[in-house]
Amino acid sequence: MYDRRPVRFLLKPEIFIKSIMVVFVLLLVVSSQSMFGCTVIDTAGEYLYGKFSSEKEMDKAVEVAGVFFDLLMEEDYRQAYKHISSSDRDRGSEQDFVDEFKDITKIIGADINWVEIKGNTALLGVDLLDSYDGEEKMYKDIELSLIKEEDGNWKVVFWE
């Protein structure tokens, strides 16, 4: 008549609960897909694309800043001038740019610590190491701005 043996589950209770949750999430995704069309997937795709493209943009901005500081360390100011923004080049000539560096100490090192990108602007935190009369001095967290110009290239904002 009535069997008093305990019921045996095929799955452990923890695995069973997790399985139920996975099925619930899948049902939720499928139902939201039917209600909202492709918007959920499109939005997720746009988010992921934006995330990966901003990583690329950070790398590009850091590369431009690195080249700019390398040229300054080599005292090749005429080449460094080519890496400043077009609006800065409109504000000052190449000679004005070179003259800015006449009376400063020699830059001997630059480390880029962090990068933030918002739209077409990038802000970088830089530690600069300079040398004057054989003594080295570190300037920490100097903020360097870059702008992405219409041609898609990052340029240094020099004269703010």
Backbone torsions as a table, in degrees:
resi	resn	phi	psi	omega
1	MET	NA	-84.1	-176.8
2	TYR	-107.5	123.8	-178.0
3	ASP	-91.7	124.5	-176.1
4	ARG	-97.5	10.7	178.7
5	ARG	-71.8	144.8	180.0
6	PRO	-67.0	148.4	178.8
7	VAL	-78.2	133.4	178.0
8	ARG	-104.8	129.3	177.5
9	PHE	-87.3	147.8	176.8
10	LEU	-73.6	-30.3	179.5
11	LEU	-116.1	151.0	174.1
12	LYS	-66.8	151.2	-176.9
13	PRO	-56.5	-38.1	-178.5
14	GLU	-64.7	-43.3	-179.4
15	ILE	-68.8	-38.4	179.3
16	PHE	-61.5	-43.9	-179.9
17	ILE	-64.8	-42.9	178.5
18	LYS	-63.6	-38.5	179.3
19	SER	-64.5	-42.4	178.1
20	ILE	-61.1	-42.5	-179.8
21	MET	-64.2	-41.1	178.1
22	VAL	-62.8	-44.4	178.9
23	VAL	-62.5	-41.4	178.6
24	PHE	-61.6	-45.2	179.4
25	VAL	-63.1	-42.4	177.5
26	LEU	-61.3	-43.8	177.2
27	LEU	-62.0	-39.3	178.8
28	LEU	-63.5	-44.4	179.1
29	VAL	-63.5	-46.0	-179.1
30	VAL	-63.7	-43.2	-179.2
31	SER	-68.7	-38.1	178.1
32	SER	-68.9	-32.2	177.2
33	GLN	-63.1	-43.0	-178.4
34	SER	-72.9	-30.3	-179.6
35	MET	-80.6	-39.4	-172.9
36	PHE	-109.8	5.4	-179.1
37	GLY	68.6	-136.8	-176.0
38	CYS	-92.4	5.5	-175.2
39	THR	-59.3	-40.0	-178.9
40	VAL	-63.6	-46.9	-179.5
41	ILE	-68.0	-41.4	178.6
42	ASP	-61.3	-44.4	-179.5
43	THR	-63.0	-43.6	178.0
44	ALA	-63.0	-41.0	178.8
45	GLY	-63.6	-43.1	178.4
46	GLU	-63.6	-40.4	179.1
47	TYR	-61.4	-48.4	-179.2
48	LEU	-64.8	-40.4	178.4
49	TYR	-62.4	-44.3	179.1
50	GLY	-62.4	-39.2	-179.8
51	LYS	-63.7	-47.5	-178.1
52	PHE	-71.7	-37.2	-179.3
53	SER	-70.1	-32.3	177.8
54	SER	-69.1	-31.8	175.0
55	GLU	-63.2	-43.4	178.0
56	LYS	-62.4	-42.9	-179.0
57	GLU	-64.8	-37.8	176.0
58	MET	-60.9	-44.8	179.3
59	ASP	-61.3	-41.8	180.0
60	LYS	-65.4	-43.1	179.8
61	ALA	-63.7	-42.4	178.5
62	VAL	-63.6	-39.6	179.2
63	GLU	-62.6	-44.7	179.6
64	VAL	-62.9	-44.8	179.0
65	ALA	-62.6	-40.4	178.6
66	GLY	-61.8	-44.9	177.9
67	VAL	-63.3	-43.4	179.8
68	PHE	-57.8	-48.7	-179.3
69	PHE	-69.0	-35.0	175.8
70	ASP	-59.8	-43.9	179.0
71	LEU	-65.1	-38.3	176.7
72	LEU	-64.9	-40.3	179.3
73	MET	-65.6	-33.7	177.8
74	GLU	-81.3	-2.9	-177.3
75	GLU	59.9	32.8	175.6
76	ASP	-97.4	71.6	-172.7
77	TYR	-68.0	-30.8	179.7
78	ARG	-65.4	-39.4	176.2
79	GLN	-72.9	-37.1	178.6
80	ALA	-62.8	-34.2	179.0
81	TYR	-57.8	-31.8	-179.4
82	LYS	-68.1	-15.1	-178.5
83	HIS	-98.4	3.5	176.4
84	ILE	-91.9	160.2	-173.5
85	SER	-63.4	155.7	-179.8
86	SER	-63.3	-35.1	177.9
87	SER	-66.6	-34.9	175.4
88	ASP	-69.6	-37.6	177.6
89	ARG	-66.5	-30.0	175.3
90	ASP	-71.3	-30.5	-177.8
91	ARG	-79.5	-29.8	-177.5
92	GLY	-146.8	145.8	-178.7
93	SER	-77.8	172.6	176.4
94	GLU	-60.3	-39.3	179.6
95	GLN	-66.5	-37.9	175.8
96	ASP	-59.6	-41.7	179.3
97	PHE	-63.4	-47.2	179.4
98	VAL	-61.2	-41.1	-179.6
99	ASP	-63.5	-28.1	178.1
100	GLU	-59.6	-26.6	-174.1
101	PHE	-100.8	3.8	-178.2
102	LYS	-63.2	-45.2	-171.7
103	ASP	-107.4	23.5	178.5
104	ILE	-107.3	165.8	178.5
105	THR	-73.7	165.4	-178.3
106	LYS	-81.1	127.1	175.3
107	ILE	-79.1	124.9	-178.5
108	ILE	-116.8	-5.1	178.7
109	GLY	-165.7	149.2	176.7
110	ALA	-147.7	127.3	176.7
111	ASP	-121.1	125.9	178.1
112	ILE	-91.0	119.0	-173.9
113	ASN	-94.1	-35.7	-176.2
114	TRP	-154.7	161.0	-178.7
115	VAL	-141.0	137.0	171.2
116	GLU	-128.1	133.7	177.9
117	ILE	-120.4	129.9	175.3
118	LYS	-134.9	105.7	-179.3
119	GLY	65.4	-120.3	-178.2
120	ASN	-103.0	19.3	176.9
121	THR	-123.3	147.8	177.4
122	ALA	-128.3	141.6	176.3
123	LEU	-122.4	126.0	-177.8
124	LEU	-119.0	140.2	173.5
125	GLY	-97.2	121.9	-172.5
126	VAL	-126.0	137.6	168.9
127	ASP	-100.0	121.6	179.2
128	LEU	-106.3	139.9	176.5
129	LEU	-117.9	124.0	178.0
130	ASP	-123.7	169.0	-177.6
131	SER	-132.9	133.2	176.8
132	TYR	-144.1	123.0	-178.0
133	ASP	52.3	41.9	176.3
134	GLY	79.5	-1.7	178.4
135	GLU	-105.4	138.2	179.3
136	GLU	-100.9	144.1	178.8
137	LYS	-137.1	137.4	-179.2
138	MET	-103.6	130.3	172.2
139	TYR	-108.9	114.7	-173.2
140	LYS	-95.2	144.5	174.6
141	ASP	50.4	48.1	170.5
142	ILE	-74.4	133.7	-178.3
143	GLU	-92.6	127.0	178.2
144	LEU	-115.3	128.1	178.6
145	SER	-100.8	140.7	172.6
146	LEU	-126.8	152.9	177.6
147	ILE	-127.9	141.2	176.9
148	LYS	-89.8	116.0	-175.1
149	GLU	-82.8	174.9	-175.8
150	GLU	-59.3	-28.2	179.6
151	ASP	-80.3	-0.4	177.3
152	GLY	89.7	1.4	-179.9
153	ASN	-95.3	142.8	176.4
154	TRP	-81.2	137.8	178.6
155	LYS	-134.2	150.0	-178.3
156	VAL	-79.0	134.5	172.1
157	VAL	-89.4	110.7	-173.1
158	PHE	-98.3	-53.8	179.1
159	TRP	-98.2	112.0	-179.1
160	GLU	-98.0	NA	NA
